[in-house]
Amino acid sequence: MPLVGNTTSGALTRTRIADYIAASESVTPVTVTDAARTLTAAEVTASKLFVCTPTAARAFTTPTAAELIAGVADEVVGTSFEFTIVNLAAATHAITLTAGTGVTIVGVAAVSAVTSGTFVAVVTSTTTVSIYRK
């Protein structure tokens, strides 16, 4: 959520700043069942934390770029948000982030067992999103 004005003069408002801070500080863990899954835009932009204990290799597919962009209030190129995948598997089962339509994943997409991966999604155009492994 960028800190740009929502008025015709481009004025920055206290409400927009408060909304931005509240969204940045809010994290709601999502416990993901042991299965392949397509994440929703609301989960990725608002929940920001996915926890899973896979018993086999799993794929988590991102929403499409259009869904992610629609899920970010007042989207502009350069808007970014983070989310984390926590893999609680005790052995070798990785969770791999796969790209939805219009999304590009940069860096290692696999989150190995007993680790976590944090990703930064950046709106790169009005129709594309790049997700970078941190």
Secondary structure, DSSP 8 states (H G I E B T S, - for coil): ------STT----HHHHHHHHHHHH--EEEE--SS-EE--HHIIIIIEEEEE--SS-EEEE---HHHHHHHSTT--TT-EEEEEEEE--SSS--EEEE--TTEEEES--EE-TTEEEEEEEEE-SSS-EEEEE-
